[in-house]
Amino acid sequence: MWQYYMEMIAFAIVLLVIAGEYIWLYRLSRKQEKQKKLFKETSEEIDSRLTRIFGAAGHTEQEQEIAGLQEYTKDFSLGMDILCEKLSHLARQAKAAGARKAAMVRIFQVIDPVDYYSRQLKESDPYRQAYIIRKLSDYPDAESVGSIREFIRSPKKVLSYNAVMALAALGDEDSVVQFILNSEKEHLYSHRILLQILDSYTGDIASLTSVLLGSGNEYVRTAVIKGIAKHRIRRFESIYLLGLNSKNVDMKVACIRALGEIADPSYEHAMIVESHDKNWVVRAAAADALSRFPTENSMRALAQALSDPAWWVRHNAAHSLVAVDLTGKHVREALNQYDKYANEALKTALQQTASLSRKERVDL
Amino acid sequence: MSYVIQGIFYFNIFCMAYTLVLSVQYLVQLFLSLAKMKRDQKQLTSDDYSEYADSENLLPVSLIVPAHNEQVNLVNNIHDLLHLNYPQFEVIVVNDGSTDRTHEEMVSAFQLSPVDYAYRISIPIQRIRAVYVSPEYPGLIYVDKERGGKSDALNAGINLSRYPLFVCLDADSRLEKDAVLKMAVEFLKDTKTVVAGGFVRIANGSVIQNGKWNSFSMPRKMVERFQIIEYFRAFLSGRISWGMTSSMLVVSGAFGLFNKQAVIDCGGYRNNTVGEDMEIVVRLHHFLRKKKVKYRMKFLEDAVCWTQGPMSFHDLRKQRRRWQVGLMDTLLHHKGMILNPHYGIVGLFAVPYNWLFEWLGALVEVLGYFIIPLSFILGILSPFYFFFFLFLTAGLGVILSLGGLILEQMSNKGYLSAKQCLSLAKYAALENFGYRQYISLCRAEGILRYGRLKNDWGKIQRETFDR
C-alpha cells in the first residue's frame, strides 16, 4: 500500500513541476515582452522630449520641457538609465553648436546624472555597480572619481577591473598605478588588459609611465614599455636601450618596438644587431622595427633576414623591406636569388601590400 | 526459459534505475545551468566587450571555414564574415576538394586570383593546389586543396593562419556580429583560456542578415521544431554546466575559438574521424593535463552562431549517427583517460559520464523500448510499474525539455515572442513521444555500425539563410 502512495506522490510531484515550469515559462515570456515594450516606449518618449527641448522656441519653453523630462525620469530607473545613455552618446558626438550645446549643459545640470549614478553605487549587486562605475567615467568630474576610487581595491574582480578602466578614462594616475602594481602578483589578466588601461588613460601618460617604470616589476615594466611605444616618449630612451640587454625576451621585444617607434637614426645599428639575436622572437621584432629606418644598411639587413630559418622573421623582414625599399632595388635582387622561402615571403608581402593599398584607395 | 524471464526482469530493473539516474543527473545539470544563467545575465550588464571593438589590444583572429560542396550558402556567409565586428582578423576559406561549383562561385564572387603564398607546415596536410587572394578583400584568403576531410581542411587553415587565435566555423554557419568579440575578450581577461565555445542556435525559421538576427517564424516541419528545443536543452543545460568546471568534452565544430599554439602543440585536428570537434577538445584536455598546464575551457551562451538543422528525418538520422560515431571514436581513442586521476575532473567524471550515459545510454534506451513493453506483454512487469515507469520517464523528459526553454527565455535575447515560446513548449512535451526515441535509434545505429560509418559524413541538404 505504501508503495502505491509513494508512486502517487511521485506522479503528483512530476505533474506539479511540469505545471510549475509552464507557468514560469509563461511569466518569463510575458515579462520579457513587457520589458521590451516598456524599453521601446520609454526610449521613444525620451527621444521625443529631447527633440522638444532642442527645438524649443525660447528659454522659458525649454526650461519647462527640461522640468518635464526631470519629472518623467524621477523615480523611474529605466527612464533614467536610457536618458543618461542618450546624453552620454550626444556628449560623445560633442560637436554640438551653440543652442544645442547650451541645452545639453542645462539638462546635465538639472538631471545631474553623476548624482544619480553615485546614489546607484550603493546597490549590492556587484555587476550593477560595475555598470554604474563605467557609466560614471562618461562624466569627468571630481565627484565621479571620488565615488569610483574605493572600488579599485575591491576583492571582486569585476569591480576592480571596471573601476580601473573608468579611472583611467578619468585620468586618475594614483588609482591606475595602484591597480597595475597590484596586478604584478597575479597574472590573471593578459598584459593586453594593462595595454588597454594605458590606451584608455587620459592623464599625463609620461608621468604615469615614470611611476610605473620606477616601481613595477619586470612584467609591469615590459607591459608599460610595450603600451607606451606608440607615444614615442623620448624621455625613457635610456631605459629602452638598457632593456635591449635584458635576458627577458619580452622586455627586449618591447624595447625594440619602443625604439623602432621613435625611429631615431642613432638606433638603427642597435636594431640591426638585434636582427641577429639568437631568439627568433627578438629577430622578428627587430625586422619589423627596421621598417622605420629607410637606409641602405637597414635594407641590407632586411634582405639578409629574408633567409632566416624562422617564418615570422622572414615574414616581418619581407613586409619591412617592401615598405622601405621605395626604388625596389633590394626587393628585385632578393626575388632574383635562389631562395624559395625568401621569394615566397616577398611575393606574399608584395601581394598583401598591393591589396591593402588598393583597399585604402577604394575606401578613400 | 526461467533464466530468460529472470534476465528480462533484471534488465527491467537495470533499465529503470539507469533511466532514473540519467534523469537525475540531467536535472542536476539543469539546476546548475539555471543558477549560472541567472548570474551570467547579471554579469552581462557589466560586460564591456564593446569597448574592445576597435582596440588594437585584442588578439587578432583567423576565421577558418572548411568547405566541401557548399555552393549554396558559402559566398553569402563569407560576405557576412568579412563584416564582422572585430578589429583585426582574417578569413581563411579552405575548399576541401569540392566537386560542385563552390570553387567557381568563390572565385567569381570575390574576384580571387592565385598567388605564391608563404605558409608554415606546422601540421601535415594534403596537397594545397593554390592559394588565392583578392585585391578587393584583403582579409580573405582562399585555399584550394585536395580532398582530405574536414580535419585536414582545418589543419590547412591553421597552417596558413597568421594569428594566435583561430575560430573554426562551418561553411553554413552564420556568426552574430559581436560573437567573436565576446569570446576573444575572455582570452584577455583570463590568460589560462585555451578554448571558448559559443552557443550554436538552430537557424531554421529565423532570418539572419548581415550578422544580425532579424526575425523568427515557426519552421514548417516538426523535425525542425523539435531540434530547436533539443539544442536549447543540450547547449544551455549541458554545456553551461560542464563549462563551469572547464570539463566539457566538446565545443561545437560550427563555432569555437581556440588558442592556435595549443592546438598545434597537441598535433592539430586528427584525420580519419567524423567527430573532429570533440576529438580536438578531448585531446587538448589529454595533452594539457599530461603537461600539467593550468587551463580553462569556457562556454559562452551569449556568443551566438546560427546553423541550419537537418530538414528531414532522413538527414537528421545521418547527422545523429555521425555524432554518435564521432563520440565513440573519440572515447576509444582516449580510453586511457577513463577514471584516471591524472586527468582530474575530466578523467574522473567527464569521460566516464560520456561512456556511461552518452554512449551506453543510446543502447540501454533502445533495448528498453523493446524489452520493457515485451515484459509487460509477457506479464513479467506489472501494468502498474509499466505505466509508472513510462510516465516517469516521459515526465522527467518533459521537465528537462521545458527547462531548456526556460533557460532560453532567461537568456533574454528576445528571439522568441511569448506566443512562439509557448507554442514551442508544446514540442518540449511532444518530443518525448517519438522524436527522442527516434534520436536514440539513430545513435544506437551509429554504435552498432561504427566500423562501417567511421568515415561517413553523410550529405545533408541545405537551404539559404536569407528567405
Interface residues (C-beta under 8 A of the other chain):
Chain A: E7 A10 F11 V14 L15 V17 I18 E21 Y22 W24 L25 Y26 L28 S29 R30 Q32 E33 K36 D125 P126 Y127 R128 Q129 A130 Y131 R134 V158 Y161 N162 M165 H187 L188 Y189 S190 R192 I193 L195 Q196 D199 W311 R314 H315 A318 Y341 N343 E344 A345 K347 T348 Q351 Q352 A354 S355 L356 R358 K359 V362
Chain B: K42 Q43 L44 T45 S46 D48 E51 Y52 S55 E56 N57 L58 L59 V115 D116 Y117 A118 R120 V133 S134 P135 E136 P138 R162 F187 L188 K189 D190 T191 F384 F388 F391 L392 G395 L396 V398 I399 L402 G403 L405 I406 Q409 M410 N412 G414 L416 S417 A418 C421 L422 A425 A429
